[in-house]
Amino acid sequence: MKKQALIIGGTSGLGFELALTLSSEHDVFVVGREDPKADNFQFRRLNLADDTLEKDLTVLVDSLPEIDLVIYAAGYYQEVNRDTSVIPAKS
């Protein structure tokens, strides 16, 4: 039986690449904001910035099997509107 891995922040970047690599030897569960729509692992939606994080974590943990490996690879996301009109022109 394969070991179980949980990757927090496994929907993109380093976490996603780790999920793909581990999926050959592990049953991998990834959590994040957006579903990466990959067949190699199972996705669970979790936004670490939500006000309901405590409840969401309880639901997540209750839905998972016993986990053998946990990787925290969550990045930092900040939505920014850039107003380039306020940037002074180079002289």
ZAFI-901412 format. One record per residue (C-alpha): residue in one letter; x, y, z. Coordinates in Angstrom, 2 decimals, m for minus. Layout:
BEGIN
{aa = a; u = X; v = Y; w = Z}
...
This chain:
BEGIN
{aa = m; u = 0.00; v = 0.00; w = 0.00}
{aa = k; u = 1.25; v = 3.46; w = m0.93}
{aa = k; u = 2.09; v = 6.03; w = 1.72}
{aa = q; u = m0.13; v = 9.11; w = 1.98}
{aa = a; u = 1.27; v = 12.61; w = 1.35}
{aa = l; u = m0.37; v = 15.98; w = 1.96}
{aa = i; u = 1.02; v = 19.07; w = 0.26}
{aa = i; u = m0.30; v = 22.39; w = 1.48}
{aa = g; u = 0.17; v = 24.76; w = m1.43}
{aa = g; u = 0.55; v = 21.98; w = m3.95}
{aa = t; u = m1.49; v = 23.55; w = m6.72}
{aa = s; u = 1.30; v = 25.49; w = m8.41}
{aa = g; u = 5.02; v = 26.16; w = m8.36}
{aa = l; u = 7.28; v = 24.05; w = m6.18}
{aa = g; u = 4.38; v = 22.35; w = m4.37}
{aa = f; u = 2.84; v = 21.25; w = m7.67}
{aa = e; u = 6.16; v = 19.84; w = m8.92}
{aa = l; u = 6.62; v = 17.96; w = m5.63}
{aa = a; u = 3.10; v = 16.53; w = m5.97}
{aa = l; u = 3.86; v = 15.25; w = m9.45}
{aa = t; u = 7.15; v = 13.71; w = m8.31}
{aa = l; u = 5.71; v = 12.08; w = m5.19}
{aa = s; u = 2.65; v = 10.71; w = m6.96}
{aa = s; u = 4.64; v = 7.79; w = m8.38}
{aa = e; u = 5.21; v = 6.39; w = m4.87}
{aa = h; u = 2.52; v = 8.09; w = m2.76}
{aa = d; u = m1.19; v = 8.79; w = m2.79}
{aa = v; u = m0.95; v = 12.58; w = m2.86}
{aa = f; u = m3.49; v = 15.10; w = m1.61}
{aa = v; u = m2.88; v = 18.74; w = m2.46}
{aa = v; u = m4.65; v = 21.72; w = m0.94}
{aa = g; u = m4.86; v = 25.25; w = m2.25}
{aa = r; u = m7.15; v = 27.89; w = m3.71}
{aa = e; u = m7.39; v = 26.66; w = m7.30}
{aa = d; u = m7.80; v = 23.12; w = m8.63}
{aa = p; u = m4.76; v = 22.29; w = m10.81}
{aa = k; u = m6.88; v = 19.66; w = m12.63}
{aa = a; u = m4.14; v = 17.03; w = m12.56}
{aa = d; u = m4.86; v = 13.30; w = m12.65}
{aa = n; u = m1.83; v = 12.37; w = m10.51}
{aa = f; u = m3.28; v = 13.48; w = m7.17}
{aa = q; u = m6.42; v = 14.51; w = m5.32}
{aa = f; u = m7.29; v = 18.16; w = m4.77}
{aa = r; u = m8.92; v = 19.71; w = m1.70}
{aa = r; u = m9.85; v = 23.40; w = m1.71}
{aa = l; u = m8.37; v = 25.40; w = 1.19}
{aa = n; u = m7.66; v = 29.12; w = 1.33}
{aa = l; u = m5.34; v = 29.93; w = 4.22}
{aa = a; u = m6.56; v = 33.55; w = 4.18}
{aa = d; u = m10.26; v = 32.72; w = 4.70}
{aa = d; u = m12.00; v = 33.73; w = 7.93}
{aa = t; u = m13.33; v = 30.16; w = 8.18}
{aa = l; u = m9.87; v = 28.57; w = 8.20}
{aa = e; u = m10.29; v = 26.79; w = 11.54}
{aa = k; u = m13.54; v = 25.13; w = 10.45}
{aa = d; u = m12.16; v = 24.40; w = 6.98}
{aa = l; u = m9.07; v = 22.72; w = 8.47}
{aa = t; u = m11.23; v = 20.52; w = 10.68}
{aa = v; u = m13.30; v = 19.41; w = 7.68}
{aa = l; u = m10.12; v = 18.79; w = 5.66}
{aa = v; u = m8.42; v = 16.70; w = 8.36}
{aa = d; u = m11.57; v = 14.66; w = 8.93}
{aa = s; u = m11.77; v = 13.88; w = 5.18}
{aa = l; u = m8.20; v = 12.56; w = 4.84}
{aa = p; u = m6.72; v = 9.17; w = 5.61}
{aa = e; u = m3.78; v = 8.89; w = 8.00}
{aa = i; u = m1.01; v = 11.03; w = 6.47}
{aa = d; u = 2.62; v = 9.83; w = 6.38}
{aa = l; u = 4.21; v = 12.95; w = 4.89}
{aa = v; u = 3.23; v = 16.62; w = 5.13}
{aa = i; u = 4.87; v = 19.33; w = 3.01}
{aa = y; u = 4.09; v = 23.01; w = 3.50}
{aa = a; u = 4.77; v = 24.79; w = 0.20}
{aa = a; u = 2.17; v = 27.55; w = 0.32}
{aa = g; u = 3.34; v = 30.72; w = m1.33}
{aa = y; u = 2.31; v = 34.28; w = m0.76}
{aa = y; u = m0.45; v = 35.72; w = m2.91}
{aa = q; u = m1.28; v = 39.39; w = m3.08}
{aa = e; u = m3.62; v = 40.88; w = m5.62}
{aa = v; u = m2.39; v = 44.31; w = m6.66}
{aa = n; u = m3.81; v = 46.90; w = m9.00}
{aa = r; u = m0.91; v = 48.82; w = m10.47}
{aa = d; u = m1.52; v = 52.38; w = m11.54}
{aa = t; u = 1.37; v = 53.09; w = m13.88}
{aa = s; u = 0.29; v = 56.70; w = m14.32}
{aa = v; u = 1.89; v = 57.61; w = m10.98}
{aa = i; u = 5.33; v = 56.26; w = m11.92}
{aa = p; u = 7.58; v = 59.15; w = m12.90}
{aa = a; u = 9.12; v = 58.96; w = m16.34}
{aa = k; u = 12.85; v = 58.42; w = m16.58}
{aa = s; u = 14.74; v = 61.51; w = m17.67}
